[in-house]
Structure formats: C-alpha cells, structure tokens
Amino acid sequence: MTLRVSLVAAARSSSRLAERFDDDRPLDQAGWHEVQLVAHTLVPLGAAELRYCSPTPRSRATGDALGFAPMAQPALRDWEMGRWRGLTLGEVT
C-alpha cells in the first residue's frame, strides 16, 4: 500500500508581509491572489480521504478557497508566540 502525504502552506497575510510573528490575521489581497494562481494545480489534492489544516484563519481560508474543506487540527497550529505575537523581530530584540 502506498501512502502519499501532501503539505500545502497557507497563503500570506499582511503580518507575514510585514515580517511579524503570526497574529492570526486573515489572508490579504495578495494571499487570495496566490491561492487563485495555484488552485488549478492543487485541486486534485482535494480528493484525498483526509484533509487537515491549522486552525488559523489563514490556513482555513487557504484550504477552503482550494475546495479542500479541511478539518482544523489544533496540533497543526504554529507556536504560540505569547507577548511576541504580532511584533516584528526588531521589536522583540
């Protein structure tokens, strides 16, 4: 039996563009555009028996936009950055 695992990164949000630690911002306009550009090549992955995503708005929106209808799994969430959440590297050094 062959098992295939495919990983799809979430499209960008404005916090990623600003090089900030993730703060659960949704996809920005460019993020939606990224999803639209790759959707035709990734749609076949939606036929997978199991589809999971991080519970972040960015990850859920990416999966939904691709038609995956993924199930959010807390174990796939990024690290909790605590008081660094939403800050730039320069702001925490």
CNS distance restraints for C-alpha pairs under 8 A (distance, minus, plus):
assign (resid   6 and name CA) (resid  45 and name CA) 7.78 0.50 0.50
assign (resid   9 and name CA) (resid  59 and name CA) 7.69 0.50 0.50
assign (resid  10 and name CA) (resid  58 and name CA) 6.08 0.50 0.50
assign (resid  10 and name CA) (resid  59 and name CA) 4.86 0.50 0.50
assign (resid  10 and name CA) (resid  62 and name CA) 5.65 0.50 0.50
assign (resid  10 and name CA) (resid  63 and name CA) 7.79 0.50 0.50
assign (resid  11 and name CA) (resid  27 and name CA) 6.65 0.50 0.50
assign (resid  11 and name CA) (resid  31 and name CA) 4.92 0.50 0.50
assign (resid  11 and name CA) (resid  32 and name CA) 7.22 0.50 0.50
assign (resid  11 and name CA) (resid  34 and name CA) 6.49 0.50 0.50
assign (resid  11 and name CA) (resid  35 and name CA) 6.54 0.50 0.50
assign (resid  11 and name CA) (resid  58 and name CA) 6.77 0.50 0.50
assign (resid  11 and name CA) (resid  59 and name CA) 7.40 0.50 0.50
assign (resid  11 and name CA) (resid  62 and name CA) 6.13 0.50 0.50
assign (resid  12 and name CA) (resid  16 and name CA) 6.09 0.50 0.50
assign (resid  12 and name CA) (resid  17 and name CA) 7.26 0.50 0.50
assign (resid  12 and name CA) (resid  27 and name CA) 5.82 0.50 0.50
assign (resid  12 and name CA) (resid  28 and name CA) 6.75 0.50 0.50
assign (resid  12 and name CA) (resid  30 and name CA) 7.19 0.50 0.50
assign (resid  12 and name CA) (resid  31 and name CA) 4.64 0.50 0.50
assign (resid  12 and name CA) (resid  58 and name CA) 7.36 0.50 0.50
assign (resid  13 and name CA) (resid  17 and name CA) 6.65 0.50 0.50
assign (resid  13 and name CA) (resid  25 and name CA) 6.18 0.50 0.50
assign (resid  13 and name CA) (resid  26 and name CA) 5.88 0.50 0.50
assign (resid  13 and name CA) (resid  27 and name CA) 4.39 0.50 0.50
assign (resid  13 and name CA) (resid  28 and name CA) 4.83 0.50 0.50
assign (resid  13 and name CA) (resid  30 and name CA) 7.88 0.50 0.50
assign (resid  13 and name CA) (resid  31 and name CA) 6.10 0.50 0.50
assign (resid  13 and name CA) (resid  58 and name CA) 7.00 0.50 0.50
assign (resid  14 and name CA) (resid  18 and name CA) 6.27 0.50 0.50
assign (resid  14 and name CA) (resid  25 and name CA) 7.10 0.50 0.50
assign (resid  14 and name CA) (resid  27 and name CA) 7.25 0.50 0.50
assign (resid  14 and name CA) (resid  28 and name CA) 5.76 0.50 0.50
assign (resid  15 and name CA) (resid  19 and name CA) 6.19 0.50 0.50
assign (resid  15 and name CA) (resid  20 and name CA) 5.14 0.50 0.50
assign (resid  15 and name CA) (resid  21 and name CA) 7.07 0.50 0.50
assign (resid  15 and name CA) (resid  22 and name CA) 6.31 0.50 0.50
assign (resid  15 and name CA) (resid  23 and name CA) 7.00 0.50 0.50
assign (resid  15 and name CA) (resid  25 and name CA) 6.75 0.50 0.50
assign (resid  15 and name CA) (resid  86 and name CA) 6.98 0.50 0.50
assign (resid  16 and name CA) (resid  20 and name CA) 5.76 0.50 0.50
assign (resid  16 and name CA) (resid  21 and name CA) 7.43 0.50 0.50
assign (resid  16 and name CA) (resid  22 and name CA) 7.04 0.50 0.50
assign (resid  18 and name CA) (resid  88 and name CA) 7.58 0.50 0.50
assign (resid  19 and name CA) (resid  88 and name CA) 6.04 0.50 0.50
assign (resid  19 and name CA) (resid  89 and name CA) 7.65 0.50 0.50
assign (resid  20 and name CA) (resid  85 and name CA) 7.86 0.50 0.50
assign (resid  20 and name CA) (resid  86 and name CA) 5.46 0.50 0.50
assign (resid  20 and name CA) (resid  87 and name CA) 5.18 0.50 0.50
assign (resid  20 and name CA) (resid  88 and name CA) 4.31 0.50 0.50
assign (resid  20 and name CA) (resid  89 and name CA) 6.91 0.50 0.50
assign (resid  21 and name CA) (resid  81 and name CA) 7.22 0.50 0.50
assign (resid  21 and name CA) (resid  84 and name CA) 6.76 0.50 0.50
assign (resid  21 and name CA) (resid  85 and name CA) 5.43 0.50 0.50
assign (resid  21 and name CA) (resid  86 and name CA) 4.99 0.50 0.50
assign (resid  21 and name CA) (resid  87 and name CA) 5.69 0.50 0.50
assign (resid  21 and name CA) (resid  88 and name CA) 6.30 0.50 0.50
assign (resid  21 and name CA) (resid  89 and name CA) 7.72 0.50 0.50
assign (resid  22 and name CA) (resid  81 and name CA) 7.84 0.50 0.50
assign (resid  22 and name CA) (resid  85 and name CA) 6.10 0.50 0.50
assign (resid  22 and name CA) (resid  86 and name CA) 5.71 0.50 0.50
assign (resid  23 and name CA) (resid  85 and name CA) 5.48 0.50 0.50
assign (resid  23 and name CA) (resid  86 and name CA) 4.80 0.50 0.50
assign (resid  24 and name CA) (resid  56 and name CA) 5.83 0.50 0.50
assign (resid  24 and name CA) (resid  57 and name CA) 6.17 0.50 0.50
assign (resid  24 and name CA) (resid  58 and name CA) 6.96 0.50 0.50
assign (resid  25 and name CA) (resid  57 and name CA) 6.83 0.50 0.50
assign (resid  25 and name CA) (resid  58 and name CA) 6.82 0.50 0.50
assign (resid  26 and name CA) (resid  57 and name CA) 5.31 0.50 0.50
assign (resid  26 and name CA) (resid  58 and name CA) 4.89 0.50 0.50
assign (resid  26 and name CA) (resid  61 and name CA) 7.62 0.50 0.50
assign (resid  27 and name CA) (resid  31 and name CA) 5.17 0.50 0.50
assign (resid  27 and name CA) (resid  32 and name CA) 6.31 0.50 0.50
assign (resid  27 and name CA) (resid  57 and name CA) 7.66 0.50 0.50
assign (resid  27 and name CA) (resid  58 and name CA) 5.34 0.50 0.50
assign (resid  27 and name CA) (resid  61 and name CA) 7.21 0.50 0.50
assign (resid  27 and name CA) (resid  62 and name CA) 7.91 0.50 0.50
assign (resid  28 and name CA) (resid  32 and name CA) 6.42 0.50 0.50
assign (resid  29 and name CA) (resid  33 and name CA) 6.32 0.50 0.50
assign (resid  30 and name CA) (resid  34 and name CA) 6.16 0.50 0.50
assign (resid  31 and name CA) (resid  35 and name CA) 6.42 0.50 0.50
assign (resid  32 and name CA) (resid  36 and name CA) 6.36 0.50 0.50
assign (resid  32 and name CA) (resid  62 and name CA) 7.91 0.50 0.50
assign (resid  33 and name CA) (resid  37 and name CA) 6.24 0.50 0.50
assign (resid  34 and name CA) (resid  38 and name CA) 6.54 0.50 0.50
assign (resid  35 and name CA) (resid  39 and name CA) 5.76 0.50 0.50
assign (resid  35 and name CA) (resid  62 and name CA) 6.68 0.50 0.50
assign (resid  35 and name CA) (resid  65 and name CA) 7.05 0.50 0.50
assign (resid  35 and name CA) (resid  66 and name CA) 7.09 0.50 0.50
assign (resid  36 and name CA) (resid  40 and name CA) 7.84 0.50 0.50
assign (resid  38 and name CA) (resid  42 and name CA) 6.38 0.50 0.50
assign (resid  39 and name CA) (resid  43 and name CA) 5.77 0.50 0.50
assign (resid  39 and name CA) (resid  66 and name CA) 5.70 0.50 0.50
assign (resid  42 and name CA) (resid  46 and name CA) 7.51 0.50 0.50
assign (resid  42 and name CA) (resid  66 and name CA) 7.20 0.50 0.50
assign (resid  43 and name CA) (resid  47 and name CA) 7.93 0.50 0.50
assign (resid  43 and name CA) (resid  66 and name CA) 6.20 0.50 0.50
assign (resid  43 and name CA) (resid  67 and name CA) 6.97 0.50 0.50
assign (resid  43 and name CA) (resid  68 and name CA) 7.70 0.50 0.50
assign (resid  45 and name CA) (resid  68 and name CA) 7.56 0.50 0.50
assign (resid  46 and name CA) (resid  51 and name CA) 7.57 0.50 0.50
assign (resid  46 and name CA) (resid  66 and name CA) 7.64 0.50 0.50
assign (resid  46 and name CA) (resid  67 and name CA) 6.42 0.50 0.50
assign (resid  46 and name CA) (resid  68 and name CA) 4.59 0.50 0.50
assign (resid  46 and name CA) (resid  69 and name CA) 7.91 0.50 0.50
assign (resid  47 and name CA) (resid  68 and name CA) 7.83 0.50 0.50
assign (resid  50 and name CA) (resid  70 and name CA) 7.93 0.50 0.50
assign (resid  51 and name CA) (resid  68 and name CA) 6.80 0.50 0.50
assign (resid  51 and name CA) (resid  69 and name CA) 7.31 0.50 0.50
assign (resid  51 and name CA) (resid  70 and name CA) 4.74 0.50 0.50
assign (resid  51 and name CA) (resid  71 and name CA) 6.24 0.50 0.50
assign (resid  52 and name CA) (resid  70 and name CA) 4.76 0.50 0.50
assign (resid  52 and name CA) (resid  71 and name CA) 4.70 0.50 0.50
assign (resid  52 and name CA) (resid  72 and name CA) 5.75 0.50 0.50
assign (resid  52 and name CA) (resid  73 and name CA) 6.40 0.50 0.50
assign (resid  53 and name CA) (resid  59 and name CA) 6.08 0.50 0.50
assign (resid  53 and name CA) (resid  60 and name CA) 6.44 0.50 0.50
assign (resid  53 and name CA) (resid  63 and name CA) 7.28 0.50 0.50
assign (resid  53 and name CA) (resid  70 and name CA) 5.82 0.50 0.50
assign (resid  53 and name CA) (resid  71 and name CA) 6.04 0.50 0.50
assign (resid  53 and name CA) (resid  72 and name CA) 4.87 0.50 0.50
assign (resid  53 and name CA) (resid  73 and name CA) 6.01 0.50 0.50
assign (resid  53 and name CA) (resid  76 and name CA) 6.53 0.50 0.50
assign (resid  54 and name CA) (resid  59 and name CA) 5.67 0.50 0.50
assign (resid  54 and name CA) (resid  60 and name CA) 6.91 0.50 0.50
assign (resid  54 and name CA) (resid  72 and name CA) 5.37 0.50 0.50
assign (resid  54 and name CA) (resid  73 and name CA) 5.56 0.50 0.50
assign (resid  54 and name CA) (resid  74 and name CA) 6.28 0.50 0.50
assign (resid  54 and name CA) (resid  75 and name CA) 7.44 0.50 0.50
assign (resid  54 and name CA) (resid  76 and name CA) 4.65 0.50 0.50
assign (resid  54 and name CA) (resid  77 and name CA) 4.74 0.50 0.50
assign (resid  54 and name CA) (resid  78 and name CA) 7.66 0.50 0.50
assign (resid  55 and name CA) (resid  59 and name CA) 6.70 0.50 0.50
assign (resid  55 and name CA) (resid  60 and name CA) 6.39 0.50 0.50
assign (resid  55 and name CA) (resid  72 and name CA) 4.74 0.50 0.50
assign (resid  55 and name CA) (resid  73 and name CA) 6.02 0.50 0.50
assign (resid  55 and name CA) (resid  74 and name CA) 5.98 0.50 0.50
assign (resid  55 and name CA) (resid  76 and name CA) 7.44 0.50 0.50
assign (resid  55 and name CA) (resid  77 and name CA) 6.20 0.50 0.50
assign (resid  56 and name CA) (resid  60 and name CA) 6.25 0.50 0.50
assign (resid  56 and name CA) (resid  77 and name CA) 6.90 0.50 0.50
assign (resid  57 and name CA) (resid  61 and name CA) 5.91 0.50 0.50
assign (resid  58 and name CA) (resid  62 and name CA) 6.16 0.50 0.50
assign (resid  59 and name CA) (resid  63 and name CA) 6.24 0.50 0.50
assign (resid  60 and name CA) (resid  64 and name CA) 6.03 0.50 0.50
assign (resid  60 and name CA) (resid  70 and name CA) 7.12 0.50 0.50
assign (resid  60 and name CA) (resid  72 and name CA) 7.15 0.50 0.50
assign (resid  61 and name CA) (resid  65 and name CA) 5.90 0.50 0.50
assign (resid  62 and name CA) (resid  66 and name CA) 6.31 0.50 0.50
assign (resid  63 and name CA) (resid  67 and name CA) 6.37 0.50 0.50
assign (resid  63 and name CA) (resid  68 and name CA) 5.22 0.50 0.50
assign (resid  63 and name CA) (resid  69 and name CA) 6.22 0.50 0.50
assign (resid  63 and name CA) (resid  70 and name CA) 6.00 0.50 0.50
assign (resid  64 and name CA) (resid  68 and name CA) 5.62 0.50 0.50
assign (resid  64 and name CA) (resid  69 and name CA) 5.21 0.50 0.50
assign (resid  64 and name CA) (resid  70 and name CA) 7.00 0.50 0.50
assign (resid  73 and name CA) (resid  77 and name CA) 7.35 0.50 0.50
assign (resid  80 and name CA) (resid  85 and name CA) 7.68 0.50 0.50
assign (resid  81 and name CA) (resid  85 and name CA) 5.07 0.50 0.50
assign (resid  84 and name CA) (resid  88 and name CA) 7.98 0.50 0.50
assign (resid  84 and name CA) (resid  92 and name CA) 6.71 0.50 0.50
assign (resid  87 and name CA) (resid  91 and name CA) 6.00 0.50 0.50
assign (resid  87 and name CA) (resid  92 and name CA) 6.99 0.50 0.50
assign (resid  88 and name CA) (resid  92 and name CA) 6.77 0.50 0.50
assign (resid  89 and name CA) (resid  93 and name CA) 6.39 0.50 0.50
